[in-house]
Amino acid sequence: MVDLHLVSAPAEMAKSKGSTAVDVLLAVRHPLLSSSLRQLLDAEQDIEVIGEADDLGATLRGLDAELPHVLVVDLGMLGGSAGETIGKLRARAPESQVVLLTMDDSPLVAQHLLGCGARGFVLKDRADDELACAVRAAARGGEYLSPGVARRLDRALRRSVVPA
């Protein structure tokens, strides 16, 4: 279960979002999680959720119709080869950056999926604190990796480096 702390956006804040807002398409198969993430992101003045998709087909149609700046994808929705699917999403909408939402805290999985074209890797239990930051980083062309995963990846990479 994901513990999200939600803050409702005041109506005037939602109305003030303009063309400078980061447009986000949520690709999450569970309606309750999708709704919670929408509330979380819509509470941010500079982020606007412009659509939701609950499967890969709907996600592809959403990319064609909306062309978001950032696509937030529940890694569990991708099934089989997540790396291949990320490649297909990026090929379909190269201007849209992909941020993954996952329960998998493996630094090796994160490294692999970032190498496949994802721009962010956020743990579901940290979404309330980290998702908006990841969306902003991806929209700017940067990368975001949940800090705990980043620390473990850094340690693993340092151990694998052989001194000259």
VMD Tcl script that builds the backbone (N, CA, C; Angstrom):
set m [mol new atoms 492]
animate dup $m
set s [atomselect $m all]
$s set {name element resname resid chain x y z} {
  {N N MET 1 A 0.833 -1.176 0.000}
  {CA C MET 1 A 0.000 0.000 0.000}
  {C C MET 1 A 0.880 1.243 0.000}
  {N N VAL 2 A 0.534 2.222 -0.791}
  {CA C VAL 2 A 1.296 3.449 -0.891}
  {C C VAL 2 A 0.711 4.474 0.055}
  {N N ASP 3 A 1.549 5.090 0.865}
  {CA C ASP 3 A 1.106 6.090 1.817}
  {C C ASP 3 A 1.392 7.469 1.233}
  {N N LEU 4 A 0.392 8.071 0.614}
  {CA C LEU 4 A 0.554 9.394 0.038}
  {C C LEU 4 A -0.114 10.425 0.925}
  {N N HIS 5 A 0.564 11.521 1.132}
  {CA C HIS 5 A -0.001 12.633 1.884}
  {C C HIS 5 A -0.458 13.654 0.858}
  {N N LEU 6 A -1.743 13.831 0.726}
  {CA C LEU 6 A -2.285 14.672 -0.329}
  {C C LEU 6 A -2.679 16.032 0.194}
  {N N VAL 7 A -2.483 17.016 -0.646}
  {CA C VAL 7 A -2.891 18.372 -0.349}
  {C C VAL 7 A -3.756 18.822 -1.505}
  {N N SER 8 A -4.957 19.286 -1.213}
  {CA C SER 8 A -5.836 19.750 -2.277}
  {C C SER 8 A -5.344 21.091 -2.793}
  {N N ALA 9 A -5.391 21.249 -4.110}
  {CA C ALA 9 A -4.998 22.515 -4.719}
  {C C ALA 9 A -6.157 23.483 -4.665}
  {N N PRO 10 A -5.920 24.719 -4.226}
  {CA C PRO 10 A -6.987 25.710 -4.270}
  {C C PRO 10 A -7.403 25.957 -5.710}
  {N N ALA 11 A -8.657 26.283 -5.914}
  {CA C ALA 11 A -9.176 26.498 -7.262}
  {C C ALA 11 A -8.382 27.565 -7.996}
  {N N GLU 12 A -7.990 28.654 -7.310}
  {CA C GLU 12 A -7.257 29.709 -7.999}
  {C C GLU 12 A -5.871 29.249 -8.435}
  {N N MET 13 A -5.264 28.310 -7.691}
  {CA C MET 13 A -3.968 27.778 -8.102}
  {C C MET 13 A -4.119 26.972 -9.375}
  {N N ALA 14 A -5.122 26.125 -9.445}
  {CA C ALA 14 A -5.341 25.315 -10.641}
  {C C ALA 14 A -5.596 26.210 -11.843}
  {N N LYS 15 A -6.329 27.299 -11.642}
  {CA C LYS 15 A -6.633 28.209 -12.746}
  {C C LYS 15 A -5.393 28.982 -13.189}
  {N N SER 16 A -4.445 29.198 -12.271}
  {CA C SER 16 A -3.276 29.999 -12.617}
  {C C SER 16 A -2.250 29.223 -13.427}
  {N N LYS 17 A -2.391 27.928 -13.542}
  {CA C LYS 17 A -1.452 27.144 -14.325}
  {C C LYS 17 A -1.606 27.532 -15.781}
  {N N GLY 18 A -0.511 27.864 -16.392}
  {CA C GLY 18 A -0.580 28.316 -17.771}
  {C C GLY 18 A 0.337 27.504 -18.655}
  {N N SER 19 A 0.777 28.122 -19.729}
  {CA C SER 19 A 1.592 27.422 -20.703}
  {C C SER 19 A 2.966 27.057 -20.152}
  {N N THR 20 A 3.357 27.630 -19.014}
  {CA C THR 20 A 4.651 27.289 -18.435}
  {C C THR 20 A 4.579 26.047 -17.556}
  {N N ALA 21 A 3.399 25.523 -17.319}
  {CA C ALA 21 A 3.253 24.324 -16.492}
  {C C ALA 21 A 3.817 23.110 -17.227}
  {N N VAL 22 A 4.373 22.194 -16.457}
  {CA C VAL 22 A 4.848 20.927 -17.000}
  {C C VAL 22 A 3.631 20.025 -17.172}
  {N N ASP 23 A 3.342 19.633 -18.404}
  {CA C ASP 23 A 2.206 18.752 -18.693}
  {C C ASP 23 A 2.607 17.308 -18.442}
  {N N VAL 24 A 1.769 16.590 -17.687}
  {CA C VAL 24 A 2.065 15.216 -17.290}
  {C C VAL 24 A 0.920 14.296 -17.705}
  {N N LEU 25 A 1.279 13.151 -18.264}
  {CA C LEU 25 A 0.338 12.064 -18.515}
  {C C LEU 25 A 0.665 10.968 -17.515}
  {N N LEU 26 A -0.330 10.553 -16.728}
  {CA C LEU 26 A -0.157 9.478 -15.750}
  {C C LEU 26 A -0.540 8.151 -16.385}
  {N N ALA 27 A 0.360 7.194 -16.354}
  {CA C ALA 27 A 0.085 5.854 -16.864}
  {C C ALA 27 A 0.176 4.886 -15.687}
  {N N VAL 28 A -0.958 4.713 -15.028}
  {CA C VAL 28 A -1.024 3.925 -13.796}
  {C C VAL 28 A -2.265 3.044 -13.877}
  {N N ARG 29 A -2.105 1.753 -13.679}
  {CA C ARG 29 A -3.233 0.839 -13.873}
  {C C ARG 29 A -4.238 0.826 -12.731}
  {N N HIS 30 A -3.862 1.279 -11.556}
  {CA C HIS 30 A -4.762 1.252 -10.406}
  {C C HIS 30 A -5.430 2.610 -10.235}
  {N N PRO 31 A -6.763 2.676 -10.372}
  {CA C PRO 31 A -7.474 3.963 -10.320}
  {C C PRO 31 A -7.240 4.759 -9.037}
  {N N LEU 32 A -7.173 4.106 -7.901}
  {CA C LEU 32 A -6.973 4.822 -6.647}
  {C C LEU 32 A -5.599 5.489 -6.611}
  {N N LEU 33 A -4.569 4.766 -7.030}
  {CA C LEU 33 A -3.225 5.339 -7.073}
  {C C LEU 33 A -3.167 6.472 -8.097}
  {N N SER 34 A -3.770 6.270 -9.243}
  {CA C SER 34 A -3.776 7.303 -10.273}
  {C C SER 34 A -4.439 8.577 -9.763}
  {N N SER 35 A -5.576 8.424 -9.101}
  {CA C SER 35 A -6.294 9.570 -8.548}
  {C C SER 35 A -5.451 10.292 -7.495}
  {N N SER 36 A -4.793 9.538 -6.645}
  {CA C SER 36 A -3.947 10.124 -5.604}
  {C C SER 36 A -2.766 10.878 -6.213}
  {N N LEU 37 A -2.157 10.286 -7.230}
  {CA C LEU 37 A -1.029 10.948 -7.885}
  {C C LEU 37 A -1.474 12.214 -8.608}
  {N N ARG 38 A -2.659 12.162 -9.202}
  {CA C ARG 38 A -3.198 13.361 -9.871}
  {C C ARG 38 A -3.356 14.484 -8.855}
  {N N GLN 39 A -3.947 14.179 -7.702}
  {CA C GLN 39 A -4.115 15.202 -6.663}
  {C C GLN 39 A -2.768 15.737 -6.194}
  {N N LEU 40 A -1.830 14.838 -5.996}
  {CA C LEU 40 A -0.496 15.221 -5.540}
  {C C LEU 40 A 0.163 16.176 -6.528}
  {N N LEU 41 A 0.144 15.831 -7.811}
  {CA C LEU 41 A 0.805 16.657 -8.817}
  {C C LEU 41 A 0.027 17.929 -9.127}
  {N N ASP 42 A -1.298 17.831 -9.165}
  {CA C ASP 42 A -2.100 19.023 -9.440}
  {C C ASP 42 A -1.984 20.068 -8.326}
  {N N ALA 43 A -1.556 19.658 -7.143}
  {CA C ALA 43 A -1.350 20.609 -6.045}
  {C C ALA 43 A -0.113 21.474 -6.282}
  {N N GLU 44 A 0.723 21.055 -7.214}
  {CA C GLU 44 A 1.927 21.818 -7.547}
  {C C GLU 44 A 1.563 22.899 -8.562}
  {N N GLN 45 A 1.994 24.108 -8.313}
  {CA C GLN 45 A 1.609 25.223 -9.172}
  {C C GLN 45 A 2.180 25.104 -10.581}
  {N N ASP 46 A 3.315 24.436 -10.730}
  {CA C ASP 46 A 3.981 24.388 -12.031}
  {C C ASP 46 A 3.814 23.055 -12.757}
  {N N ILE 47 A 2.930 22.189 -12.273}
  {CA C ILE 47 A 2.699 20.881 -12.895}
  {C C ILE 47 A 1.211 20.703 -13.121}
  {N N GLU 48 A 0.864 20.180 -14.297}
  {CA C GLU 48 A -0.547 19.934 -14.604}
  {C C GLU 48 A -0.711 18.546 -15.220}
  {N N VAL 49 A -1.556 17.735 -14.606}
  {CA C VAL 49 A -1.864 16.412 -15.159}
  {C C VAL 49 A -2.891 16.621 -16.267}
  {N N ILE 50 A -2.507 16.252 -17.488}
  {CA C ILE 50 A -3.384 16.483 -18.638}
  {C C ILE 50 A -4.098 15.223 -19.100}
  {N N GLY 51 A -3.767 14.089 -18.489}
  {CA C GLY 51 A -4.438 12.853 -18.854}
  {C C GLY 51 A -3.996 11.689 -17.992}
  {N N GLU 52 A -4.803 10.630 -18.055}
  {CA C GLU 52 A -4.509 9.406 -17.319}
  {C C GLU 52 A -4.753 8.224 -18.242}
  {N N ALA 53 A -3.947 7.192 -18.068}
  {CA C ALA 53 A -4.091 5.966 -18.846}
  {C C ALA 53 A -3.935 4.786 -17.893}
  {N N ASP 54 A -4.704 3.714 -18.134}
  {CA C ASP 54 A -4.629 2.580 -17.218}
  {C C ASP 54 A -4.046 1.318 -17.860}
  {N N ASP 55 A -3.593 1.428 -19.103}
  {CA C ASP 55 A -2.890 0.316 -19.742}
  {C C ASP 55 A -1.994 0.877 -20.842}
  {N N LEU 56 A -1.193 0.014 -21.457}
  {CA C LEU 56 A -0.232 0.471 -22.451}
  {C C LEU 56 A -0.908 1.054 -23.687}
  {N N GLY 57 A -1.994 0.444 -24.137}
  {CA C GLY 57 A -2.719 0.970 -25.296}
  {C C GLY 57 A -3.233 2.378 -25.054}
  {N N ALA 58 A -3.829 2.595 -23.897}
  {CA C ALA 58 A -4.335 3.928 -23.548}
  {C C ALA 58 A -3.179 4.916 -23.401}
  {N N THR 59 A -2.048 4.438 -22.918}
  {CA C THR 59 A -0.876 5.303 -22.790}
  {C C THR 59 A -0.408 5.763 -24.164}
  {N N LEU 60 A -0.326 4.849 -25.117}
  {CA C LEU 60 A 0.096 5.210 -26.476}
  {C C LEU 60 A -0.883 6.188 -27.118}
  {N N ARG 61 A -2.172 5.950 -26.919}
  {CA C ARG 61 A -3.171 6.892 -27.456}
  {C C ARG 61 A -3.041 8.254 -26.787}
  {N N GLY 62 A -2.775 8.253 -25.494}
  {CA C GLY 62 A -2.588 9.506 -24.766}
  {C C GLY 62 A -1.373 10.277 -25.252}
  {N N LEU 63 A -0.298 9.552 -25.559}
  {CA C LEU 63 A 0.895 10.207 -26.104}
  {C C LEU 63 A 0.597 10.844 -27.450}
  {N N ASP 64 A -0.177 10.150 -28.273}
  {CA C ASP 64 A -0.537 10.679 -29.594}
  {C C ASP 64 A -1.426 11.912 -29.475}
  {N N ALA 65 A -2.361 11.879 -28.528}
  {CA C ALA 65 A -3.347 12.958 -28.406}
  {C C ALA 65 A -2.818 14.161 -27.639}
  {N N GLU 66 A -2.034 13.941 -26.609}
  {CA C GLU 66 A -1.666 15.021 -25.689}
  {C C GLU 66 A -0.226 15.504 -25.794}
  {N N LEU 67 A 0.701 14.637 -26.152}
  {CA C LEU 67 A 2.127 14.928 -26.179}
  {C C LEU 67 A 2.593 15.668 -24.915}
  {N N PRO 68 A 2.588 14.968 -23.782}
  {CA C PRO 68 A 2.984 15.591 -22.511}
  {C C PRO 68 A 4.486 15.848 -22.458}
  {N N HIS 69 A 4.885 16.751 -21.589}
  {CA C HIS 69 A 6.310 16.953 -21.331}
  {C C HIS 69 A 6.882 15.728 -20.628}
  {N N VAL 70 A 6.094 15.174 -19.682}
  {CA C VAL 70 A 6.552 14.044 -18.883}
  {C C VAL 70 A 5.464 12.982 -18.809}
  {N N LEU 71 A 5.878 11.754 -18.973}
  {CA C LEU 71 A 5.003 10.593 -18.838}
  {C C LEU 71 A 5.412 9.875 -17.561}
  {N N VAL 72 A 4.516 9.835 -16.580}
  {CA C VAL 72 A 4.782 9.113 -15.320}
  {C C VAL 72 A 4.167 7.733 -15.479}
  {N N VAL 73 A 5.007 6.700 -15.412}
  {CA C VAL 73 A 4.576 5.333 -15.688}
  {C C VAL 73 A 4.797 4.442 -14.480}
  {N N ASP 74 A 3.750 3.727 -14.090}
  {CA C ASP 74 A 3.861 2.692 -13.072}
  {C C ASP 74 A 4.608 1.529 -13.712}
  {N N LEU 75 A 5.795 1.229 -13.216}
  {CA C LEU 75 A 6.624 0.182 -13.792}
  {C C LEU 75 A 5.883 -1.144 -13.861}
  {N N GLY 76 A 5.033 -1.441 -12.880}
  {CA C GLY 76 A 4.268 -2.683 -12.871}
  {C C GLY 76 A 3.310 -2.798 -14.042}
  {N N MET 77 A 2.912 -1.673 -14.617}
  {CA C MET 77 A 1.998 -1.680 -15.753}
  {C C MET 77 A 2.692 -2.149 -17.039}
  {N N LEU 78 A 4.011 -1.994 -17.093}
  {CA C LEU 78 A 4.722 -2.306 -18.330}
  {C C LEU 78 A 4.884 -3.801 -18.565}
  {N N GLY 79 A 4.827 -4.594 -17.492}
  {CA C GLY 79 A 4.924 -6.041 -17.645}
  {C C GLY 79 A 6.264 -6.467 -18.208}
  {N N GLY 80 A 6.262 -7.513 -19.021}
  {CA C GLY 80 A 7.427 -8.131 -19.658}
  {C C GLY 80 A 8.726 -7.359 -19.638}
  {N N SER 81 A 9.139 -6.891 -20.788}
  {CA C SER 81 A 10.401 -6.181 -20.905}
  {C C SER 81 A 10.177 -4.680 -20.773}
  {N N ALA 82 A 10.350 -4.187 -19.559}
  {CA C ALA 82 A 10.139 -2.764 -19.307}
  {C C ALA 82 A 11.101 -1.920 -20.129}
  {N N GLY 83 A 12.328 -2.382 -20.270}
  {CA C GLY 83 A 13.318 -1.640 -21.054}
  {C C GLY 83 A 12.888 -1.449 -22.492}
  {N N GLU 84 A 12.402 -2.517 -23.096}
  {CA C GLU 84 A 11.909 -2.436 -24.479}
  {C C GLU 84 A 10.724 -1.492 -24.582}
  {N N THR 85 A 9.817 -1.590 -23.639}
  {CA C THR 85 A 8.623 -0.745 -23.660}
  {C C THR 85 A 8.992 0.723 -23.489}
  {N N ILE 86 A 9.947 1.016 -22.624}
  {CA C ILE 86 A 10.400 2.394 -22.463}
  {C C ILE 86 A 10.959 2.904 -23.784}
  {N N GLY 87 A 11.724 2.059 -24.467}
  {CA C GLY 87 A 12.256 2.431 -25.784}
  {C C GLY 87 A 11.149 2.742 -26.779}
  {N N LYS 88 A 10.085 1.945 -26.753}
  {CA C LYS 88 A 8.958 2.179 -27.653}
  {C C LYS 88 A 8.232 3.481 -27.313}
  {N N LEU 89 A 8.056 3.741 -26.023}
  {CA C LEU 89 A 7.408 4.986 -25.601}
  {C C LEU 89 A 8.236 6.196 -26.036}
  {N N ARG 90 A 9.548 6.107 -25.852}
  {CA C ARG 90 A 10.436 7.208 -26.236}
  {C C ARG 90 A 10.450 7.394 -27.755}
  {N N ALA 91 A 10.389 6.289 -28.501}
  {CA C ALA 91 A 10.352 6.399 -29.965}
  {C C ALA 91 A 9.036 7.019 -30.428}
  {N N ARG 92 A 7.959 6.689 -29.764}
  {CA C ARG 92 A 6.634 7.202 -30.124}
  {C C ARG 92 A 6.520 8.689 -29.846}
  {N N ALA 93 A 7.125 9.131 -28.734}
  {CA C ALA 93 A 7.040 10.540 -28.337}
  {C C ALA 93 A 8.402 10.979 -27.793}
  {N N PRO 94 A 9.363 11.221 -28.678}
  {CA C PRO 94 A 10.723 11.537 -28.212}
  {C C PRO 94 A 10.820 12.809 -27.377}
  {N N GLU 95 A 9.848 13.699 -27.511}
  {CA C GLU 95 A 9.862 14.937 -26.728}
  {C C GLU 95 A 9.378 14.706 -25.297}
  {N N SER 96 A 8.698 13.614 -25.056}
  {CA C SER 96 A 8.163 13.300 -23.725}
  {C C SER 96 A 9.190 12.502 -22.930}
  {N N GLN 97 A 9.431 12.954 -21.707}
  {CA C GLN 97 A 10.370 12.268 -20.832}
  {C C GLN 97 A 9.617 11.266 -19.962}
  {N N VAL 98 A 10.251 10.156 -19.632}
  {CA C VAL 98 A 9.617 9.089 -18.863}
  {C C VAL 98 A 10.153 9.062 -17.436}
  {N N VAL 99 A 9.229 9.116 -16.478}
  {CA C VAL 99 A 9.551 8.943 -15.060}
  {C C VAL 99 A 8.847 7.678 -14.604}
  {N N LEU 100 A 9.606 6.760 -14.035}
  {CA C LEU 100 A 9.055 5.490 -13.574}
  {C C LEU 100 A 8.717 5.554 -12.092}
  {N N LEU 101 A 7.591 4.953 -11.758}
  {CA C LEU 101 A 7.133 4.827 -10.386}
  {C C LEU 101 A 7.134 3.338 -10.072}
  {N N THR 102 A 7.828 2.929 -9.008}
  {CA C THR 102 A 8.020 1.505 -8.773}
  {C C THR 102 A 8.153 1.154 -7.293}
  {N N MET 103 A 7.949 -0.107 -7.009}
  {CA C MET 103 A 8.218 -0.660 -5.675}
  {C C MET 103 A 9.612 -1.299 -5.655}
  {N N ASP 104 A 10.212 -1.504 -6.823}
  {CA C ASP 104 A 11.502 -2.179 -6.958}
  {C C ASP 104 A 12.633 -1.207 -6.632}
  {N N ASP 105 A 13.314 -1.431 -5.524}
  {CA C ASP 105 A 14.375 -0.516 -5.119}
  {C C ASP 105 A 15.770 -1.001 -5.519}
  {N N SER 106 A 15.831 -1.887 -6.495}
  {CA C SER 106 A 17.112 -2.419 -6.954}
  {C C SER 106 A 17.888 -1.354 -7.723}
  {N N PRO 107 A 19.107 -1.043 -7.273}
  {CA C PRO 107 A 19.898 -0.060 -8.006}
  {C C PRO 107 A 20.281 -0.537 -9.407}
  {N N LEU 108 A 20.428 -1.840 -9.585}
  {CA C LEU 108 A 20.770 -2.360 -10.905}
  {C C LEU 108 A 19.599 -2.227 -11.880}
  {N N VAL 109 A 18.386 -2.442 -11.385}
  {CA C VAL 109 A 17.201 -2.242 -12.221}
  {C C VAL 109 A 17.091 -0.769 -12.599}
  {N N ALA 110 A 17.296 0.109 -11.632}
  {CA C ALA 110 A 17.239 1.550 -11.902}
  {C C ALA 110 A 18.267 1.932 -12.955}
  {N N GLN 111 A 19.490 1.464 -12.800}
  {CA C GLN 111 A 20.549 1.775 -13.759}
  {C C GLN 111 A 20.171 1.283 -15.160}
  {N N HIS 112 A 19.663 0.073 -15.243}
  {CA C HIS 112 A 19.267 -0.489 -16.540}
  {C C HIS 112 A 18.166 0.352 -17.193}
  {N N LEU 113 A 17.134 0.691 -16.428}
  {CA C LEU 113 A 15.992 1.413 -17.005}
  {C C LEU 113 A 16.334 2.857 -17.353}
  {N N LEU 114 A 17.207 3.478 -16.577}
  {CA C LEU 114 A 17.689 4.810 -16.957}
  {C C LEU 114 A 18.489 4.704 -18.254}
  {N N GLY 115 A 19.240 3.625 -18.396}
  {CA C GLY 115 A 19.988 3.391 -19.633}
  {C C GLY 115 A 19.081 3.138 -20.832}
  {N N CYS 116 A 17.860 2.689 -20.578}
  {CA C CYS 116 A 16.881 2.429 -21.650}
  {C C CYS 116 A 16.098 3.684 -22.043}
  {N N GLY 117 A 16.354 4.789 -21.344}
  {CA C GLY 117 A 15.700 6.028 -21.731}
  {C C GLY 117 A 14.809 6.676 -20.699}
  {N N ALA 118 A 14.608 6.026 -19.561}
  {CA C ALA 118 A 13.828 6.681 -18.495}
  {C C ALA 118 A 14.651 7.836 -17.943}
  {N N ARG 119 A 13.975 8.874 -17.478}
  {CA C ARG 119 A 14.644 10.035 -16.891}
  {C C ARG 119 A 14.488 10.082 -15.380}
  {N N GLY 120 A 13.601 9.251 -14.845}
  {CA C GLY 120 A 13.385 9.259 -13.411}
  {C C GLY 120 A 13.002 7.894 -12.903}
  {N N PHE 121 A 13.339 7.622 -11.660}
  {CA C PHE 121 A 13.077 6.346 -11.002}
  {C C PHE 121 A 12.691 6.680 -9.567}
  {N N VAL 122 A 11.384 6.629 -9.273}
  {CA C VAL 122 A 10.856 7.044 -7.980}
  {C C VAL 122 A 10.179 5.858 -7.304}
  {N N LEU 123 A 10.514 5.630 -6.049}
  {CA C LEU 123 A 9.864 4.561 -5.288}
  {C C LEU 123 A 8.463 5.015 -4.887}
  {N N LYS 124 A 7.502 4.109 -5.006}
  {CA C LYS 124 A 6.115 4.461 -4.704}
  {C C LYS 124 A 5.943 4.978 -3.286}
  {N N ASP 125 A 6.673 4.398 -2.336}
  {CA C ASP 125 A 6.504 4.841 -0.959}
  {C C ASP 125 A 7.168 6.194 -0.687}
  {N N ARG 126 A 7.822 6.770 -1.684}
  {CA C ARG 126 A 8.445 8.086 -1.576}
  {C C ARG 126 A 7.817 9.091 -2.546}
  {N N ALA 127 A 6.750 8.678 -3.226}
  {CA C ALA 127 A 6.141 9.526 -4.259}
  {C C ALA 127 A 5.682 10.866 -3.712}
  {N N ASP 128 A 5.157 10.878 -2.499}
  {CA C ASP 128 A 4.658 12.147 -1.951}
  {C C ASP 128 A 5.779 13.163 -1.777}
  {N N ASP 129 A 6.989 12.716 -1.514}
  {CA C ASP 129 A 8.124 13.621 -1.345}
  {C C ASP 129 A 8.935 13.824 -2.619}
  {N N GLU 130 A 8.915 12.869 -3.536}
  {CA C GLU 130 A 9.872 12.889 -4.638}
  {C C GLU 130 A 9.296 13.031 -6.043}
  {N N LEU 131 A 8.042 12.676 -6.256}
  {CA C LEU 131 A 7.531 12.633 -7.625}
  {C C LEU 131 A 7.565 13.992 -8.311}
  {N N ALA 132 A 7.140 15.044 -7.649}
  {CA C ALA 132 A 7.152 16.373 -8.274}
  {C C ALA 132 A 8.581 16.778 -8.642}
  {N N CYS 133 A 9.545 16.480 -7.788}
  {CA C CYS 133 A 10.953 16.788 -8.088}
  {C C CYS 133 A 11.427 16.013 -9.311}
  {N N ALA 134 A 11.037 14.752 -9.393}
  {CA C ALA 134 A 11.425 13.925 -10.532}
  {C C ALA 134 A 10.805 14.445 -11.826}
  {N N VAL 135 A 9.549 14.851 -11.761}
  {CA C VAL 135 A 8.866 15.395 -12.942}
  {C C VAL 135 A 9.571 16.664 -13.409}
  {N N ARG 136 A 9.893 17.550 -12.473}
  {CA C ARG 136 A 10.590 18.800 -12.839}
  {C C ARG 136 A 11.964 18.516 -13.448}
  {N N ALA 137 A 12.703 17.592 -12.840}
  {CA C ALA 137 A 14.033 17.249 -13.351}
  {C C ALA 137 A 13.929 16.692 -14.765}
  {N N ALA 138 A 13.005 15.788 -14.986}
  {CA C ALA 138 A 12.832 15.193 -16.311}
  {C C ALA 138 A 12.429 16.244 -17.336}
  {N N ALA 139 A 11.540 17.144 -16.958}
  {CA C ALA 139 A 11.082 18.192 -17.883}
  {C C ALA 139 A 12.236 19.096 -18.292}
  {N N ARG 140 A 13.231 19.269 -17.415}
  {CA C ARG 140 A 14.403 20.089 -17.732}
  {C C ARG 140 A 15.462 19.293 -18.494}
  {N N GLY 141 A 15.211 17.993 -18.721}
  {CA C GLY 141 A 16.183 17.167 -19.423}
  {C C GLY 141 A 17.171 16.478 -18.499}
  {N N GLY 142 A 16.951 16.591 -17.189}
  {CA C GLY 142 A 17.826 15.939 -16.225}
  {C C GLY 142 A 17.308 14.570 -15.841}
  {N N GLU 143 A 17.954 13.964 -14.876}
  {CA C GLU 143 A 17.535 12.659 -14.370}
  {C C GLU 143 A 17.261 12.767 -12.878}
  {N N TYR 144 A 16.408 11.865 -12.386}
  {CA C TYR 144 A 16.111 11.800 -10.966}
  {C C TYR 144 A 16.097 10.337 -10.553}
  {N N LEU 145 A 16.802 10.057 -9.474}
  {CA C LEU 145 A 16.851 8.718 -8.912}
  {C C LEU 145 A 16.584 8.851 -7.423}
  {N N SER 146 A 15.617 8.096 -6.905}
  {CA C SER 146 A 15.320 8.154 -5.470}
  {C C SER 146 A 16.628 8.072 -4.693}
  {N N PRO 147 A 16.836 8.950 -3.718}
  {CA C PRO 147 A 18.123 9.025 -3.020}
  {C C PRO 147 A 18.631 7.712 -2.425}
  {N N GLY 148 A 17.760 6.911 -1.837}
  {CA C GLY 148 A 18.208 5.637 -1.276}
  {C C GLY 148 A 18.746 4.702 -2.345}
  {N N VAL 149 A 18.086 4.667 -3.473}
  {CA C VAL 149 A 18.542 3.830 -4.596}
  {C C VAL 149 A 19.844 4.399 -5.145}
  {N N ALA 150 A 19.922 5.724 -5.244}
  {CA C ALA 150 A 21.136 6.375 -5.761}
  {C C ALA 150 A 22.346 6.051 -4.881}
  {N N ARG 151 A 22.169 6.097 -3.560}
  {CA C ARG 151 A 23.278 5.779 -2.653}
  {C C ARG 151 A 23.758 4.340 -2.843}
  {N N ARG 152 A 22.809 3.419 -2.954}
  {CA C ARG 152 A 23.186 2.011 -3.123}
  {C C ARG 152 A 23.831 1.775 -4.485}
  {N N LEU 153 A 23.363 2.471 -5.513}
  {CA C LEU 153 A 23.973 2.353 -6.843}
  {C C LEU 153 A 25.397 2.911 -6.804}
  {N N ASP 154 A 25.581 4.029 -6.146}
  {CA C ASP 154 A 26.914 4.626 -6.027}
  {C C ASP 154 A 27.872 3.667 -5.331}
  {N N ARG 155 A 27.415 3.057 -4.232}
  {CA C ARG 155 A 28.265 2.086 -3.515}
  {C C ARG 155 A 28.599 0.901 -4.409}
  {N N ALA 156 A 27.621 0.394 -5.131}
  {CA C ALA 156 A 27.853 -0.764 -6.010}
  {C C ALA 156 A 28.840 -0.409 -7.120}
  {N N LEU 157 A 28.705 0.781 -7.674}
  {CA C LEU 157 A 29.616 1.197 -8.740}
  {C C LEU 157 A 31.032 1.400 -8.213}
  {N N ARG 158 A 31.167 1.972 -7.008}
  {CA C ARG 158 A 32.500 2.159 -6.432}
  {C C ARG 158 A 33.163 0.821 -6.134}
  {N N ARG 159 A 32.394 -0.167 -5.692}
  {CA C ARG 159 A 32.968 -1.493 -5.416}
  {C C ARG 159 A 33.415 -2.185 -6.692}
  {N N SER 160 A 32.724 -1.887 -7.807}
  {CA C SER 160 A 33.057 -2.591 -9.057}
  {C C SER 160 A 34.219 -1.955 -9.809}
  {N N VAL 161 A 34.652 -0.760 -9.374}
  {CA C VAL 161 A 35.770 -0.084 -10.032}
  {C C VAL 161 A 37.070 -0.709 -9.530}
  {N N VAL 162 A 37.869 -1.144 -10.473}
  {CA C VAL 162 A 39.157 -1.742 -10.143}
  {C C VAL 162 A 40.218 -0.639 -10.181}
  {N N PRO 163 A 40.983 -0.463 -9.091}
  {CA C PRO 163 A 42.015 0.590 -9.096}
  {C C PRO 163 A 43.044 0.333 -10.189}
  {N N ALA 164 A 43.551 1.409 -10.768}
  {CA C ALA 164 A 44.536 1.308 -11.871}
  {C C ALA 164 A 45.888 0.922 -11.373}
}
mol reanalyze $m
mol bondsrecalc $m
mol representation Tube
mol addrep $m
